[in-house]
Amino acid sequence: MTEQQMEDLFHYYGYEDLYKRFKTPLFVSGLLDHSDTALLEDFFDQFTFENPILFDEFRFWFQYFQVSRRGMDGSAPY
């Protein structure tokens, strides 16, 4: 996923401030580098962040969502 796609999705879901805070950690960690936009969209559809969160919390929940969606053995659980 490109940086512009990430920014657009964060903005679309109302998380502009979150993107501004997480822009550098997202780039450094590579968390979303190999994810497609559909995964991030599904994640934002399932999770809401009403209180300020740390990047580590965001990363934990995103990776949890990614693994639960994919399944522990790499196959789709659905």
Phi and psi in degrees as a GROMACS rama.xvg file:
@    title "Ramachandran Plot"
@    xaxis  label "Phi"
@    yaxis  label "Psi"
@TYPE xy
-81.0191  164.419  THR-2
-61.3604  -39.2983  GLU-3
-66.2144  -40.5551  GLN-4
-62.048  -42.7615  GLN-5
-59.6817  -49.8297  MET-6
-59.9765  -43.5706  GLU-7
-61.2877  -42.7853  ASP-8
-68.509  -42.6428  LEU-9
-60.2351  -42.9229  PHE-10
-64.8166  -45.3492  HIS-11
-58.5201  -38.6795  TYR-12
-89.7335  6.62347  TYR-13
82.5885  21.5998  GLY-14
-112.094  42.2166  TYR-15
-59.2339  -45.0107  GLU-16
-64.6118  -38.8191  ASP-17
-62.5  -41.9  LEU-18
-64.4369  -41.2985  TYR-19
-60.7088  -39.731  LYS-20
-73.5533  -34.3596  ARG-21
-99.387  -1.11791  PHE-22
-54.5504  -51.1124  LYS-23
-68.1456  -48.3531  THR-24
-60.3653  -34.0106  PRO-25
-64.3897  -41.9312  LEU-26
-67.2742  -47.5458  PHE-27
-66.5159  -42.402  VAL-28
-76.9014  -25.3176  SER-29
70.6657  20.2184  GLY-30
-54.0248  -41.6521  LEU-31
-105.69  6.54161  LEU-32
-57.3447  -41.5348  ASP-33
-107.888  16.0376  HIS-34
-98.3729  149.311  SER-35
-93.4359  166.005  ASP-36
-63.4633  -31.8877  THR-37
-62.7755  -36.4786  ALA-38
-65.1731  -45.6976  LEU-39
-66.2235  -37.7411  LEU-40
-62.6755  -45.9142  GLU-41
-61.519  -39.9671  ASP-42
-60.6624  -48.7116  PHE-43
-66.8127  -27.7458  PHE-44
-69.3579  -29.7397  ASP-45
-94.5135  -27.8434  GLN-46
-116.843  144.677  PHE-47
-126.076  144.29  THR-48
-120.394  92.4597  PHE-49
-86.5514  -35.8648  GLU-50
-98.3798  152.785  ASN-51
-58.3663  136.121  PRO-52
-124.488  161.752  ILE-53
-89.0354  160.304  LEU-54
-60.4185  -39.2693  PHE-55
-60.5944  -35.7263  ASP-56
-67.0951  -44.7977  GLU-57
-60.1544  -46.8615  PHE-58
-61.0336  -42.8441  ARG-59
-58.5744  -51.2277  PHE-60
-67.9075  -35.6345  TRP-61
-66.5298  -44.938  PHE-62
-67.0181  -37.4192  GLN-63
-60.0611  -46.4429  TYR-64
-63.2499  -43.1933  PHE-65
-61.4478  -45.205  GLN-66
-68.7047  -42.432  VAL-67
-66.8866  -30.3658  SER-68
-75.2472  -37.1518  ARG-69
-85.3412  -32.36  ARG-70
94.7283  151.732  GLY-71
-66.859  -29.3703  MET-72
-94.1035  8.47785  ASP-73
92.9303  -10.3481  GLY-74
-93.347  158.759  SER-75
-72.0004  129.637  ALA-76
-75.1823  -7.86792  PRO-77
